[in-house]
Amino acid sequence: MHNLEFSTVSQGFPVEWLRWQDDQEEIAEAVGDWLEDGLKLGVACVAQNYVAKRMGIGEGRRREEKGKAKE
Protein backbone atom coordinates (compact mmCIF):
# COMPACT_ATOMS: atom_id res chain seq x y z
CA MET A 1 0.00 0.00 0.00
CA HIS A 2 2.67 2.53 1.02
CA ASN A 3 5.59 0.76 -0.67
CA LEU A 4 7.61 0.74 2.54
CA GLU A 5 9.84 -2.18 3.49
CA PHE A 6 11.41 -2.76 6.88
CA SER A 7 13.38 -5.51 8.51
CA THR A 8 15.14 -6.02 11.80
CA VAL A 9 17.50 -8.42 13.45
CA SER A 10 16.68 -9.30 17.01
CA GLN A 11 18.72 -11.08 19.59
CA GLY A 12 19.07 -14.75 18.85
CA PHE A 13 18.27 -17.44 21.36
CA PRO A 14 19.56 -20.97 21.80
CA VAL A 15 17.57 -23.82 20.29
CA GLU A 16 17.79 -25.53 23.67
CA TRP A 17 15.32 -22.95 24.98
CA LEU A 18 12.64 -24.43 22.75
CA ARG A 19 13.41 -27.89 24.09
CA TRP A 20 13.23 -26.57 27.66
CA GLN A 21 9.63 -25.60 27.10
CA ASP A 22 8.75 -29.29 27.26
CA ASP A 23 10.58 -29.68 30.59
CA GLN A 24 9.64 -28.51 34.04
CA GLU A 25 6.84 -26.00 34.24
CA GLU A 26 8.94 -23.35 36.04
CA ILE A 27 11.63 -23.44 33.38
CA ALA A 28 9.09 -23.48 30.55
CA GLU A 29 7.40 -20.36 31.90
CA ALA A 30 10.70 -18.46 32.21
CA VAL A 31 11.82 -19.51 28.71
CA GLY A 32 8.44 -18.50 27.29
CA ASP A 33 8.85 -15.07 28.86
CA TRP A 34 12.36 -14.68 27.40
CA LEU A 35 11.20 -15.66 23.93
CA GLU A 36 8.17 -13.39 24.13
CA ASP A 37 10.26 -10.41 25.25
CA GLY A 38 12.75 -10.94 22.42
CA LEU A 39 10.03 -11.15 19.78
CA LYS A 40 8.21 -8.12 21.18
CA LEU A 41 11.38 -6.05 20.98
CA GLY A 42 12.01 -7.03 17.35
CA VAL A 43 8.42 -6.22 16.35
CA ALA A 44 8.51 -2.94 18.28
CA CYS A 45 11.64 -1.86 16.38
CA VAL A 46 9.97 -2.49 13.02
CA ALA A 47 6.81 -0.70 14.17
CA GLN A 48 8.79 2.31 15.39
CA ASN A 49 10.67 2.57 12.10
CA TYR A 50 7.41 2.30 10.17
CA VAL A 51 5.75 5.09 12.15
CA ALA A 52 8.82 7.32 11.87
CA LYS A 53 8.95 6.80 8.10
CA ARG A 54 5.24 7.52 7.68
CA MET A 55 5.62 10.70 9.75
CA GLY A 56 8.70 11.79 7.78
CA ILE A 57 10.88 11.83 10.88
CA GLY A 58 14.53 11.92 9.89
CA GLU A 59 13.80 12.62 6.22
CA GLY A 60 15.54 16.02 6.23
CA ARG A 61 18.62 14.54 7.79
CA ARG A 62 18.76 11.75 5.19
CA ARG A 63 18.48 14.29 2.37
CA GLU A 64 21.37 16.28 3.89
CA GLU A 65 23.50 13.14 4.14
CA LYS A 66 22.75 12.22 0.51
CA GLY A 67 23.68 15.73 -0.58
CA LYS A 68 27.02 15.55 1.23
CA ALA A 69 27.75 12.15 -0.31
CA LYS A 70 27.28 13.57 -3.82
CA GLU A 71 29.78 16.40 -3.20
Protein Blocks (a to p, Z undefined) as FASTA:
>chain_A
ZZpacddddddddfklmmmmmmcfklmmmmmmmmmmmmmmmmmmmmmmmmmmmnopoklm
mmmmmmmmmZZ
